[in-house]
Amino acid sequence: MSDNPVFERIEENIKENDVVLFMKGTPVFPQCGFSSAVVQVLGHMGVKFKGIDVLADPEIREGVKAYSSWPTVPQLYVKGEFVGGCDIIREMFENGELTEFMKTNGVEVNLQDAQ
Amino acid sequence: MPMNPGDIERLIKEALPDATVTLEDLVGDGDHWSATVISAAFSGKSRVQQHQMVYQSLQGRVGGELHALALQTSAPTS
């Protein structure tokens, strides 16, 4: 498993960036409702993140699923750790857990007013 | 090729025999499901681990044959 060269690329990204979202489309133009929902949550929290468009990179698209044993995209990583997909992120955001989690991990949170 | 809800429930229960599975067809196309799964096997597991257990029970169908499965998992409260 660890000799999979894609895993190295994934690890580089999630180690060099505190918050990484593997998603379909880009943060500005998400191409899937689930990816868009996570982008909205992060935007609402004012959390800076790196978005990686798996549609632009089929190798990463398949690789990230194997990497986390998680069958779907989006996937959110904080400080190199897989946190969850859309359902988990939404649930954690709604009950306030995600804000706490980010703060515990030293990620800056600036909650934005609802638009 | 949408999946039949009976098959979804059966596969989850084969892996988690005590599970209570509630399925909801989110948009009425038989292809976007929401599942609430309650099983004692989830106690002490993280949310990610709980979802991974359900994905494993569906043997690679999530993201493929089963296009979308919104999941909510929990251990029974007693």
N, CA and C atoms of all chains as a GROMACS GRO file, in nm:
protein
  579
    1MET      N    1   0.082  -0.120   0.000
    1MET     CA    2   0.000   0.000   0.000
    1MET      C    3   0.086   0.126   0.000
    2SER      N    4   0.186   0.131   0.090
    2SER     CA    5   0.262   0.254   0.106
    2SER      C    6   0.357   0.276  -0.013
    3ASP      N    7   0.375   0.176  -0.099
    3ASP     CA    8   0.461   0.198  -0.215
    3ASP      C    9   0.382   0.257  -0.332
    4ASN      N   10   0.256   0.290  -0.307
    4ASN     CA   11   0.175   0.356  -0.408
    4ASN      C   12   0.223   0.502  -0.423
    5PRO      N   13   0.277   0.538  -0.541
    5PRO     CA   14   0.334   0.673  -0.558
    5PRO      C   15   0.232   0.785  -0.539
    6VAL      N   16   0.105   0.756  -0.563
    6VAL     CA   17   0.002   0.859  -0.544
    6VAL      C   18  -0.009   0.895  -0.397
    7PHE      N   19   0.009   0.796  -0.309
    7PHE     CA   20   0.000   0.823  -0.165
    7PHE      C   21   0.102   0.928  -0.123
    8GLU      N   22   0.221   0.925  -0.186
    8GLU     CA   23   0.323   1.025  -0.154
    8GLU      C   24   0.275   1.164  -0.191
    9ARG      N   25   0.212   1.175  -0.306
    9ARG     CA   26   0.161   1.306  -0.348
    9ARG      C   27   0.052   1.353  -0.253
   10ILE      N   28  -0.034   1.262  -0.211
   10ILE     CA   29  -0.141   1.298  -0.118
   10ILE      C   30  -0.080   1.343   0.014
   11GLU      N   31   0.017   1.266   0.062
   11GLU     CA   32   0.080   1.298   0.190
   11GLU      C   33   0.150   1.434   0.187
   12GLU      N   34   0.217   1.461   0.075
   12GLU     CA   35   0.283   1.592   0.061
   12GLU      C   36   0.182   1.705   0.081
   13ASN      N   37   0.069   1.690   0.014
   13ASN     CA   38  -0.034   1.794   0.022
   13ASN      C   39  -0.091   1.810   0.162
   14ILE      N   40  -0.122   1.698   0.227
   14ILE     CA   41  -0.188   1.710   0.356
   14ILE      C   42  -0.090   1.741   0.468
   15LYS      N   43   0.040   1.727   0.441
   15LYS     CA   44   0.139   1.767   0.542
   15LYS      C   45   0.177   1.914   0.527
   16GLU      N   46   0.178   1.961   0.401
   16GLU     CA   47   0.221   2.099   0.378
   16GLU      C   48   0.110   2.200   0.402
   17ASN      N   49  -0.014   2.153   0.406
   17ASN     CA   50  -0.127   2.243   0.425
   17ASN      C   51  -0.209   2.196   0.544
   18ASP      N   52  -0.242   2.290   0.634
   18ASP     CA   53  -0.316   2.252   0.754
   18ASP      C   54  -0.452   2.193   0.722
   19VAL      N   55  -0.520   2.254   0.626
   19VAL     CA   56  -0.655   2.209   0.591
   19VAL      C   57  -0.660   2.185   0.440
   20VAL      N   58  -0.693   2.063   0.402
   20VAL     CA   59  -0.697   2.027   0.260
   20VAL      C   60  -0.832   1.961   0.232
   21LEU      N   61  -0.896   2.007   0.125
   21LEU     CA   62  -1.022   1.944   0.082
   21LEU      C   63  -1.003   1.884  -0.057
   22PHE      N   64  -1.012   1.752  -0.063
   22PHE     CA   65  -1.018   1.686  -0.194
   22PHE      C   66  -1.162   1.694  -0.238
   23MET      N   67  -1.185   1.750  -0.355
   23MET     CA   68  -1.322   1.782  -0.396
   23MET      C   69  -1.339   1.769  -0.546
   24LYS      N   70  -1.466   1.773  -0.588
   24LYS     CA   71  -1.495   1.776  -0.732
   24LYS      C   72  -1.516   1.921  -0.771
   25GLY      N   73  -1.431   1.970  -0.858
   25GLY     CA   74  -1.433   2.111  -0.895
   25GLY      C   75  -1.339   2.189  -0.805
   26THR      N   76  -1.351   2.320  -0.812
   26THR     CA   77  -1.263   2.406  -0.732
   26THR      C   78  -1.346   2.478  -0.626
   27PRO      N   79  -1.280   2.534  -0.524
   27PRO     CA   80  -1.358   2.606  -0.422
   27PRO      C   81  -1.448   2.714  -0.482
   28VAL      N   82  -1.404   2.778  -0.590
   28VAL     CA   83  -1.485   2.882  -0.653
   28VAL      C   84  -1.598   2.821  -0.738
   29PHE      N   85  -1.566   2.711  -0.807
   29PHE     CA   86  -1.667   2.644  -0.889
   29PHE      C   87  -1.678   2.496  -0.854
   30PRO      N   88  -1.740   2.464  -0.741
   30PRO     CA   89  -1.759   2.323  -0.707
   30PRO      C   90  -1.849   2.256  -0.811
   31GLN      N   91  -1.819   2.131  -0.844
   31GLN     CA   92  -1.899   2.064  -0.947
   31GLN      C   93  -1.979   1.949  -0.891
   32CYS      N   94  -2.005   1.954  -0.763
   32CYS     CA   95  -2.084   1.849  -0.700
   32CYS      C   96  -2.145   1.909  -0.575
   33GLY      N   97  -2.270   1.876  -0.547
   33GLY     CA   98  -2.339   1.934  -0.433
   33GLY      C   99  -2.273   1.903  -0.300
   34PHE      N  100  -2.215   1.783  -0.289
   34PHE     CA  101  -2.153   1.744  -0.162
   34PHE      C  102  -2.024   1.824  -0.140
   35SER      N  103  -1.946   1.841  -0.246
   35SER     CA  104  -1.824   1.921  -0.236
   35SER      C  105  -1.859   2.066  -0.203
   36SER      N  106  -1.961   2.116  -0.271
   36SER     CA  107  -2.005   2.252  -0.250
   36SER      C  108  -2.048   2.275  -0.105
   37ALA      N  109  -2.115   2.177  -0.047
   37ALA     CA  110  -2.162   2.191   0.092
   37ALA      C  111  -2.043   2.206   0.188
   38VAL      N  112  -1.937   2.129   0.164
   38VAL     CA  113  -1.821   2.138   0.254
   38VAL      C  114  -1.748   2.271   0.234
   39VAL      N  115  -1.737   2.316   0.109
   39VAL     CA  116  -1.677   2.447   0.081
   39VAL      C  117  -1.754   2.556   0.156
   40GLN      N  118  -1.887   2.545   0.154
   40GLN     CA  119  -1.969   2.645   0.223
   40GLN      C  120  -1.946   2.645   0.373
   41VAL      N  121  -1.933   2.526   0.430
   41VAL     CA  122  -1.907   2.516   0.574
   41VAL      C  123  -1.773   2.582   0.607
   42LEU      N  124  -1.670   2.550   0.530
   42LEU     CA  125  -1.537   2.606   0.557
   42LEU      C  126  -1.539   2.757   0.537
   43GLY      N  127  -1.611   2.802   0.434
   43GLY     CA  128  -1.622   2.945   0.408
   43GLY      C  129  -1.692   3.016   0.523
   44HIS      N  130  -1.798   2.953   0.571
   44HIS     CA  131  -1.873   3.010   0.682
   44HIS      C  132  -1.788   3.019   0.808
   45MET      N  133  -1.698   2.923   0.824
   45MET     CA  134  -1.609   2.922   0.941
   45MET      C  135  -1.489   3.014   0.922
   46GLY      N  136  -1.471   3.065   0.800
   46GLY     CA  137  -1.355   3.149   0.772
   46GLY      C  138  -1.224   3.072   0.783
   47VAL      N  139  -1.229   2.944   0.750
   47VAL     CA  140  -1.108   2.860   0.758
   47VAL      C  141  -1.039   2.860   0.620
   48LYS      N  142  -0.910   2.890   0.621
   48LYS     CA  143  -0.834   2.884   0.496
   48LYS      C  144  -0.803   2.738   0.465
   49PHE      N  145  -0.823   2.701   0.340
   49PHE     CA  146  -0.794   2.562   0.303
   49PHE      C  147  -0.745   2.554   0.160
   50LYS      N  148  -0.678   2.442   0.130
   50LYS     CA  149  -0.638   2.417  -0.007
   50LYS      C  150  -0.737   2.319  -0.068
   51GLY      N  151  -0.796   2.355  -0.181
   51GLY     CA  152  -0.887   2.265  -0.251
   51GLY      C  153  -0.811   2.192  -0.360
   52ILE      N  154  -0.831   2.063  -0.368
   52ILE     CA  155  -0.767   1.985  -0.475
   52ILE      C  156  -0.877   1.922  -0.558
   53ASP      N  157  -0.879   1.958  -0.686
   53ASP     CA  158  -0.984   1.912  -0.777
   53ASP      C  159  -0.950   1.773  -0.829
   54VAL      N  160  -1.025   1.673  -0.780
   54VAL     CA  161  -0.996   1.536  -0.822
   54VAL      C  162  -1.041   1.510  -0.966
   55LEU      N  163  -1.132   1.593  -1.016
   55LEU     CA  164  -1.177   1.574  -1.155
   55LEU      C  165  -1.064   1.606  -1.252
   56ALA      N  166  -0.971   1.692  -1.208
   56ALA     CA  167  -0.859   1.730  -1.294
   56ALA      C  168  -0.745   1.629  -1.283
   57ASP      N  169  -0.758   1.533  -1.194
   57ASP     CA  170  -0.646   1.441  -1.168
   57ASP      C  171  -0.698   1.302  -1.129
   58PRO      N  172  -0.726   1.219  -1.230
   58PRO     CA  173  -0.787   1.087  -1.205
   58PRO      C  174  -0.704   0.999  -1.110
   59GLU      N  175  -0.573   1.019  -1.114
   59GLU     CA  176  -0.487   0.938  -1.029
   59GLU      C  177  -0.513   0.970  -0.881
   60ILE      N  178  -0.522   1.101  -0.852
   60ILE     CA  179  -0.553   1.145  -0.716
   60ILE      C  180  -0.695   1.102  -0.679
   61ARG      N  181  -0.786   1.109  -0.775
   61ARG     CA  182  -0.926   1.076  -0.748
   61ARG      C  183  -0.938   0.933  -0.694
   62GLU      N  184  -0.872   0.840  -0.759
   62GLU     CA  185  -0.875   0.702  -0.712
   62GLU      C  186  -0.787   0.683  -0.589
   63GLY      N  187  -0.671   0.750  -0.592
   63GLY     CA  188  -0.572   0.734  -0.485
   63GLY      C  189  -0.624   0.777  -0.350
   64VAL      N  190  -0.697   0.887  -0.347
   64VAL     CA  191  -0.740   0.941  -0.217
   64VAL      C  192  -0.845   0.848  -0.153
   65LYS      N  193  -0.920   0.778  -0.238
   65LYS     CA  194  -1.020   0.684  -0.185
   65LYS      C  195  -0.950   0.565  -0.118
   66ALA      N  196  -0.844   0.518  -0.182
   66ALA     CA  197  -0.769   0.406  -0.124
   66ALA      C  198  -0.694   0.452   0.000
   67TYR      N  199  -0.642   0.575  -0.006
   67TYR     CA  200  -0.559   0.628   0.103
   67TYR      C  201  -0.636   0.628   0.235
   68SER      N  202  -0.762   0.668   0.231
   68SER     CA  203  -0.841   0.684   0.353
   68SER      C  204  -0.940   0.569   0.374
   69SER      N  205  -0.942   0.470   0.285
   69SER     CA  206  -1.047   0.367   0.287
   69SER      C  207  -1.184   0.432   0.292
   70TRP      N  208  -1.201   0.531   0.210
   70TRP     CA  209  -1.326   0.607   0.208
   70TRP      C  210  -1.370   0.616   0.063
   71PRO      N  211  -1.493   0.574   0.030
   71PRO     CA  212  -1.526   0.554  -0.112
   71PRO      C  213  -1.566   0.678  -0.189
   72THR      N  214  -1.580   0.790  -0.120
   72THR     CA  215  -1.636   0.906  -0.191
   72THR      C  216  -1.553   1.031  -0.169
   73VAL      N  217  -1.575   1.127  -0.255
   73VAL     CA  218  -1.519   1.261  -0.246
   73VAL      C  219  -1.639   1.352  -0.225
   74PRO      N  220  -1.636   1.457  -0.147
   74PRO     CA  221  -1.520   1.523  -0.084
   74PRO      C  222  -1.462   1.449   0.038
   75GLN      N  223  -1.336   1.483   0.065
   75GLN     CA  224  -1.268   1.434   0.184
   75GLN      C  225  -1.190   1.550   0.245
   76LEU      N  226  -1.212   1.572   0.374
   76LEU     CA  227  -1.143   1.682   0.442
   76LEU      C  228  -1.032   1.628   0.532
   77TYR      N  229  -0.915   1.688   0.520
   77TYR     CA  230  -0.800   1.654   0.604
   77TYR      C  231  -0.757   1.776   0.682
   78VAL      N  232  -0.732   1.756   0.811
   78VAL     CA  233  -0.680   1.862   0.895
   78VAL      C  234  -0.553   1.812   0.961
   79LYS      N  235  -0.445   1.888   0.945
   79LYS     CA  236  -0.314   1.849   1.000
   79LYS      C  237  -0.280   1.704   0.964
   80GLY      N  238  -0.303   1.670   0.840
   80GLY     CA  239  -0.264   1.538   0.792
   80GLY      C  240  -0.359   1.425   0.827
   81GLU      N  241  -0.467   1.460   0.900
   81GLU     CA  242  -0.558   1.354   0.944
   81GLU      C  243  -0.691   1.364   0.870
   82PHE      N  244  -0.743   1.249   0.826
   82PHE     CA  245  -0.872   1.245   0.759
   82PHE      C  246  -0.983   1.271   0.861
   83VAL      N  247  -1.064   1.372   0.836
   83VAL     CA  248  -1.169   1.408   0.932
   83VAL      C  249  -1.304   1.351   0.890
   84GLY      N  250  -1.332   1.353   0.760
   84GLY     CA  251  -1.459   1.297   0.716
   84GLY      C  252  -1.501   1.349   0.579
   85GLY      N  253  -1.616   1.299   0.536
   85GLY     CA  254  -1.676   1.344   0.411
   85GLY      C  255  -1.787   1.442   0.443
   86CYS      N  256  -1.873   1.464   0.347
   86CYS     CA  257  -1.976   1.568   0.359
   86CYS      C  258  -2.067   1.549   0.481
   87ASP      N  259  -2.117   1.427   0.502
   87ASP     CA  260  -2.212   1.405   0.612
   87ASP      C  261  -2.150   1.437   0.747
   88ILE      N  262  -2.027   1.386   0.766
   88ILE     CA  263  -1.959   1.404   0.895
   88ILE      C  264  -1.927   1.551   0.918
   89ILE      N  265  -1.878   1.618   0.814
   89ILE     CA  266  -1.841   1.759   0.828
   89ILE      C  267  -1.964   1.843   0.861
   90ARG      N  268  -2.073   1.815   0.791
   90ARG     CA  269  -2.196   1.890   0.817
   90ARG      C  270  -2.245   1.866   0.960
   91GLU      N  271  -2.244   1.739   1.001
   91GLU     CA  272  -2.290   1.704   1.136
   91GLU      C  273  -2.200   1.772   1.241
   92MET      N  274  -2.068   1.766   1.220
   92MET     CA  275  -1.974   1.826   1.316
   92MET      C  276  -1.988   1.977   1.320
   93PHE      N  277  -2.019   2.036   1.204
   93PHE     CA  278  -2.036   2.181   1.201
   93PHE      C  279  -2.162   2.220   1.277
   94GLU      N  280  -2.270   2.146   1.252
   94GLU     CA  281  -2.398   2.182   1.312
   94GLU      C  282  -2.396   2.170   1.464
   95ASN      N  283  -2.322   2.073   1.517
   95ASN     CA  284  -2.320   2.060   1.663
   95ASN      C  285  -2.199   2.131   1.727
   96GLY      N  286  -2.129   2.210   1.646
   96GLY     CA  287  -2.021   2.292   1.702
   96GLY      C  288  -1.888   2.220   1.719
   97GLU      N  289  -1.890   2.089   1.691
   97GLU     CA  290  -1.770   2.008   1.710
   97GLU      C  291  -1.656   2.049   1.615
   98LEU      N  292  -1.693   2.090   1.494
   98LEU     CA  293  -1.590   2.120   1.395
   98LEU      C  294  -1.509   2.243   1.434
   99THR      N  295  -1.577   2.344   1.486
   99THR     CA  296  -1.507   2.464   1.531
   99THR      C  297  -1.409   2.428   1.643
  100GLU      N  298  -1.455   2.349   1.739
  100GLU     CA  299  -1.368   2.305   1.848
  100GLU      C  300  -1.250   2.226   1.793
  101PHE      N  301  -1.279   2.136   1.700
  101PHE     CA  302  -1.176   2.051   1.641
  101PHE      C  303  -1.068   2.134   1.573
  102MET      N  304  -1.111   2.234   1.497
  102MET     CA  305  -1.016   2.321   1.427
  102MET      C  306  -0.929   2.395   1.529
  103LYS      N  307  -0.994   2.450   1.630
  103LYS     CA  308  -0.920   2.527   1.730
  103LYS      C  309  -0.820   2.438   1.804
  104THR      N  310  -0.864   2.318   1.840
  104THR     CA  311  -0.775   2.223   1.908
  104THR      C  312  -0.653   2.192   1.823
  105ASN      N  313  -0.674   2.192   1.691
  105ASN     CA  314  -0.563   2.161   1.601
  105ASN      C  315  -0.486   2.286   1.557
  106GLY      N  316  -0.516   2.399   1.621
  106GLY     CA  317  -0.442   2.520   1.591
  106GLY      C  318  -0.477   2.585   1.458
  107VAL      N  319  -0.597   2.555   1.408
  107VAL     CA  320  -0.642   2.617   1.282
  107VAL      C  321  -0.727   2.739   1.317
  108GLU      N  322  -0.696   2.850   1.252
  108GLU     CA  323  -0.769   2.974   1.280
  108GLU      C  324  -0.913   2.967   1.228
  109VAL      N  325  -1.007   3.003   1.315
  109VAL     CA  326  -1.148   3.004   1.277
  109VAL      C  327  -1.202   3.146   1.293
  110ASN      N  328  -1.265   3.199   1.189
  110ASN     CA  329  -1.328   3.331   1.194
  110ASN      C  330  -1.471   3.318   1.145
  111LEU      N  331  -1.559   3.280   1.235
  111LEU     CA  332  -1.698   3.259   1.195
  111LEU      C  333  -1.756   3.382   1.126
  112GLN      N  334  -1.814   3.362   1.008
  112GLN     CA  335  -1.872   3.472   0.931
  112GLN      C  336  -2.020   3.480   0.963
  113ASP      N  337  -2.073   3.600   0.952
  113ASP     CA  338  -2.217   3.615   0.970
  113ASP      C  339  -2.289   3.549   0.854
  114ALA      N  340  -2.405   3.493   0.882
  114ALA     CA  341  -2.483   3.431   0.776
  114ALA      C  342  -2.518   3.536   0.672
  115GLN      N  343  -2.513   3.497   0.546
  115GLN     CA  344  -2.538   3.593   0.439
  115GLN      C  345  -2.687   3.608   0.414
  116MET      N  346  -2.713   0.220  -1.265
  116MET     CA  347  -2.799   0.110  -1.222
  116MET      C  348  -2.828   0.123  -1.072
  117PRO      N  349  -2.944   0.177  -1.039
  117PRO     CA  350  -2.975   0.200  -0.897
  117PRO      C  351  -2.980   0.070  -0.818
  118MET      N  352  -2.958   0.084  -0.689
  118MET     CA  353  -2.963  -0.033  -0.602
  118MET      C  354  -3.097  -0.040  -0.532
  119ASN      N  355  -3.145  -0.160  -0.518
  119ASN     CA  356  -3.270  -0.185  -0.450
  119ASN      C  357  -3.250  -0.168  -0.298
  120PRO      N  358  -3.340  -0.095  -0.230
  120PRO     CA  359  -3.320  -0.068  -0.087
  120PRO      C  360  -3.310  -0.195  -0.003
  121GLY      N  361  -3.383  -0.300  -0.045
  121GLY     CA  362  -3.376  -0.426   0.028
  121GLY      C  363  -3.234  -0.482   0.029
  122ASP      N  364  -3.164  -0.466  -0.084
  122ASP     CA  365  -3.027  -0.515  -0.093
  122ASP      C  366  -2.933  -0.432  -0.004
  123ILE      N  367  -2.957  -0.302   0.000
  123ILE     CA  368  -2.873  -0.216   0.083
  123ILE      C  369  -2.886  -0.260   0.229
  124GLU      N  370  -3.011  -0.277   0.271
  124GLU     CA  371  -3.036  -0.315   0.410
  124GLU      C  372  -2.979  -0.454   0.440
  125ARG      N  373  -2.996  -0.546   0.348
  125ARG     CA  374  -2.948  -0.683   0.369
  125ARG      C  375  -2.796  -0.685   0.386
  126LEU      N  376  -2.725  -0.613   0.300
  126LEU     CA  377  -2.578  -0.613   0.307
  126LEU      C  378  -2.530  -0.552   0.439
  127ILE      N  379  -2.596  -0.443   0.481
  127ILE     CA  380  -2.554  -0.381   0.607
  127ILE      C  381  -2.579  -0.478   0.723
  128LYS      N  382  -2.694  -0.547   0.719
  128LYS     CA  383  -2.727  -0.638   0.830
  128LYS      C  384  -2.642  -0.764   0.829
  129GLU      N  385  -2.593  -0.803   0.712
  129GLU     CA  386  -2.503  -0.919   0.710
  129GLU      C  387  -2.376  -0.887   0.788
  130ALA      N  388  -2.328  -0.761   0.774
  130ALA     CA  389  -2.205  -0.723   0.844
  130ALA      C  390  -2.233  -0.682   0.988
  131LEU      N  391  -2.350  -0.621   1.010
  131LEU     CA  392  -2.384  -0.570   1.143
  131LEU      C  393  -2.522  -0.626   1.179
  132PRO      N  394  -2.526  -0.750   1.226
  132PRO     CA  395  -2.655  -0.820   1.242
  132PRO      C  396  -2.754  -0.751   1.336
  133ASP      N  397  -2.705  -0.676   1.433
  133ASP     CA  398  -2.799  -0.613   1.527
  133ASP      C  399  -2.849  -0.477   1.477
  134ALA      N  400  -2.805  -0.438   1.358
  134ALA     CA  401  -2.829  -0.300   1.314
  134ALA      C  402  -2.977  -0.271   1.288
  135THR      N  403  -3.016  -0.149   1.324
  135THR     CA  404  -3.144  -0.095   1.280
  135THR      C  405  -3.112  -0.004   1.163
  136VAL      N  406  -3.170  -0.033   1.048
  136VAL     CA  407  -3.139   0.044   0.928
  136VAL      C  408  -3.265   0.115   0.880
  137THR      N  409  -3.257   0.246   0.867
  137THR     CA  410  -3.369   0.322   0.812
  137THR      C  411  -3.322   0.389   0.684
  138LEU      N  412  -3.389   0.356   0.574
  138LEU     CA  413  -3.348   0.412   0.445
  138LEU      C  414  -3.450   0.514   0.396
  139GLU      N  415  -3.398   0.617   0.333
  139GLU     CA  416  -3.487   0.717   0.275
  139GLU      C  417  -3.436   0.751   0.136
  140ASP      N  418  -3.525   0.748   0.040
  140ASP     CA  419  -3.490   0.783  -0.098
  140ASP      C  420  -3.496   0.936  -0.108
  141LEU      N  421  -3.378   0.999  -0.117
  141LEU     CA  422  -3.372   1.144  -0.101
  141LEU      C  423  -3.441   1.222  -0.212
  142VAL      N  424  -3.423   1.179  -0.336
  142VAL     CA  425  -3.483   1.256  -0.445
  142VAL      C  426  -3.584   1.177  -0.527
  143GLY      N  427  -3.610   1.053  -0.485
  143GLY     CA  428  -3.712   0.974  -0.554
  143GLY      C  429  -3.664   0.907  -0.682
  144ASP      N  430  -3.532   0.903  -0.703
  144ASP     CA  431  -3.481   0.838  -0.824
  144ASP      C  432  -3.422   0.700  -0.796
  145GLY      N  433  -3.431   0.656  -0.671
  145GLY     CA  434  -3.378   0.524  -0.635
  145GLY      C  435  -3.227   0.518  -0.639
  146ASP      N  436  -3.162   0.633  -0.644
  146ASP     CA  437  -3.016   0.634  -0.662
  146ASP      C  438  -2.944   0.721  -0.557
  147HIS      N  439  -3.020   0.799  -0.484
  147HIS     CA  440  -2.962   0.884  -0.381
  147HIS      C  441  -3.030   0.850  -0.249
  148TRP      N  442  -2.959   0.776  -0.166
  148TRP     CA  443  -3.020   0.726  -0.043
  148TRP      C  444  -2.961   0.792   0.079
  149SER      N  445  -3.045   0.799   0.180
  149SER     CA  446  -2.997   0.838   0.311
  149SER      C  447  -3.021   0.719   0.402
  150ALA      N  448  -2.921   0.680   0.478
  150ALA     CA  449  -2.935   0.567   0.568
  150ALA      C  450  -2.900   0.608   0.710
  151THR      N  451  -2.987   0.570   0.803
  151THR     CA  452  -2.956   0.587   0.944
  151THR      C  453  -2.932   0.447   0.998
  152VAL      N  454  -2.815   0.424   1.052
  152VAL     CA  455  -2.779   0.291   1.098
  152VAL      C  456  -2.744   0.298   1.247
  153ILE      N  457  -2.810   0.217   1.325
  153ILE     CA  458  -2.784   0.212   1.468
  153ILE      C  459  -2.738   0.070   1.502
  154SER      N  460  -2.620   0.058   1.560
  154SER     CA  461  -2.569  -0.074   1.594
  154SER      C  462  -2.478  -0.065   1.715
  155ALA      N  463  -2.485  -0.165   1.800
  155ALA     CA  464  -2.399  -0.170   1.918
  155ALA      C  465  -2.252  -0.181   1.876
  156ALA      N  466  -2.227  -0.231   1.755
  156ALA     CA  467  -2.089  -0.245   1.708
  156ALA      C  468  -2.021  -0.109   1.694
  157PHE      N  469  -2.098  -0.001   1.694
  157PHE     CA  470  -2.041   0.133   1.676
  157PHE      C  471  -1.988   0.192   1.807
  158SER      N  472  -2.025   0.133   1.920
  158SER     CA  473  -1.986   0.198   2.045
  158SER      C  474  -1.835   0.198   2.060
  159GLY      N  475  -1.783   0.313   2.100
  159GLY     CA  476  -1.639   0.328   2.116
  159GLY      C  477  -1.565   0.356   1.987
  160LYS      N  478  -1.637   0.360   1.875
  160LYS     CA  479  -1.572   0.388   1.746
  160LYS      C  480  -1.591   0.536   1.708
  161SER      N  481  -1.493   0.590   1.637
  161SER     CA  482  -1.509   0.726   1.588
  161SER      C  483  -1.612   0.728   1.476
  162ARG      N  484  -1.660   0.848   1.442
  162ARG     CA  485  -1.759   0.859   1.337
  162ARG      C  486  -1.704   0.807   1.204
  163VAL      N  487  -1.578   0.841   1.178
  163VAL     CA  488  -1.516   0.792   1.053
  163VAL      C  489  -1.513   0.639   1.052
  164GLN      N  490  -1.475   0.579   1.165
  164GLN     CA  491  -1.471   0.432   1.171
  164GLN      C  492  -1.610   0.372   1.153
  165GLN      N  493  -1.712   0.437   1.212
  165GLN     CA  494  -1.849   0.385   1.198
  165GLN      C  495  -1.892   0.386   1.052
  166HIS      N  496  -1.864   0.497   0.984
  166HIS     CA  497  -1.902   0.505   0.843
  166HIS      C  498  -1.823   0.405   0.759
  167GLN      N  499  -1.695   0.389   0.794
  167GLN     CA  500  -1.613   0.292   0.719
  167GLN      C  501  -1.671   0.151   0.733
  168MET      N  502  -1.725   0.119   0.850
  168MET     CA  503  -1.784  -0.014   0.871
  168MET      C  504  -1.905  -0.033   0.779
  169VAL      N  505  -1.986   0.072   0.764
  169VAL     CA  506  -2.101   0.060   0.676
  169VAL      C  507  -2.056   0.050   0.529
  170TYR      N  508  -1.957   0.134   0.492
  170TYR     CA  509  -1.906   0.126   0.354
  170TYR      C  510  -1.851  -0.012   0.324
  171GLN      N  511  -1.778  -0.069   0.422
  171GLN     CA  512  -1.723  -0.204   0.401
  171GLN      C  513  -1.834  -0.306   0.382
  172SER      N  514  -1.943  -0.290   0.457
  172SER     CA  515  -2.052  -0.388   0.445
  172SER      C  516  -2.111  -0.383   0.304
  173LEU      N  517  -2.100  -0.268   0.240
  173LEU     CA  518  -2.158  -0.254   0.105
  173LEU      C  519  -2.058  -0.290  -0.005
  174GLN      N  520  -1.943  -0.338   0.037
  174GLN     CA  521  -1.847  -0.405  -0.053
  174GLN      C  522  -1.817  -0.328  -0.181
  175GLY      N  523  -1.778  -0.204  -0.164
  175GLY     CA  524  -1.733  -0.128  -0.281
  175GLY      C  525  -1.843  -0.068  -0.366
  176ARG      N  526  -1.969  -0.084  -0.324
  176ARG     CA  527  -2.078  -0.031  -0.408
  176ARG      C  528  -2.097   0.120  -0.393
  177VAL      N  529  -2.059   0.173  -0.276
  177VAL     CA  530  -2.080   0.317  -0.255
  177VAL      C  531  -1.986   0.395  -0.347
  178GLY      N  532  -2.042   0.491  -0.418
  178GLY     CA  533  -1.961   0.568  -0.513
  178GLY      C  534  -1.966   0.506  -0.652
  179GLY      N  535  -2.015   0.383  -0.659
  179GLY     CA  536  -2.027   0.316  -0.789
  179GLY      C  537  -2.173   0.289  -0.817
  180GLU      N  538  -2.210   0.162  -0.800
  180GLU     CA  539  -2.347   0.118  -0.821
  180GLU      C  540  -2.445   0.199  -0.735
  181LEU      N  541  -2.399   0.227  -0.614
  181LEU     CA  542  -2.480   0.308  -0.523
  181LEU      C  543  -2.422   0.449  -0.527
  182HIS      N  544  -2.485   0.534  -0.606
  182HIS     CA  545  -2.426   0.663  -0.637
  182HIS      C  546  -2.403   0.748  -0.513
  183ALA      N  547  -2.505   0.760  -0.430
  183ALA     CA  548  -2.491   0.847  -0.314
  183ALA      C  549  -2.560   0.785  -0.194
  184LEU      N  550  -2.489   0.781  -0.084
  184LEU     CA  551  -2.547   0.730   0.039
  184LEU      C  552  -2.509   0.826   0.151
  185ALA      N  553  -2.606   0.907   0.192
  185ALA     CA  554  -2.582   0.995   0.305
  185ALA      C  555  -2.597   0.911   0.430
  186LEU      N  556  -2.500   0.916   0.518
  186LEU     CA  557  -2.500   0.826   0.633
  186LEU      C  558  -2.512   0.899   0.764
  187GLN      N  559  -2.586   0.838   0.854
  187GLN     CA  560  -2.587   0.881   0.992
  187GLN      C  561  -2.577   0.756   1.075
  188THR      N  562  -2.477   0.749   1.161
  188THR     CA  563  -2.457   0.627   1.238
  188THR      C  564  -2.454   0.660   1.386
  189SER      N  565  -2.496   0.566   1.467
  189SER     CA  566  -2.482   0.583   1.611
  189SER      C  567  -2.496   0.449   1.680
  190ALA      N  568  -2.447   0.445   1.802
  190ALA     CA  569  -2.469   0.327   1.885
  190ALA      C  570  -2.603   0.346   1.956
  191PRO      N  571  -2.671   0.237   1.990
  191PRO     CA  572  -2.799   0.252   2.058
  191PRO      C  573  -2.780   0.322   2.193
  192THR      N  574  -2.873   0.409   2.229
  192THR     CA  575  -2.865   0.472   2.360
  192THR      C  576  -2.949   0.388   2.455
  193SER      N  577  -2.891   0.347   2.563
  193SER     CA  578  -2.968   0.263   2.654
  193SER      C  579  -2.961   0.319   2.796
   0.00000   0.00000   0.00000
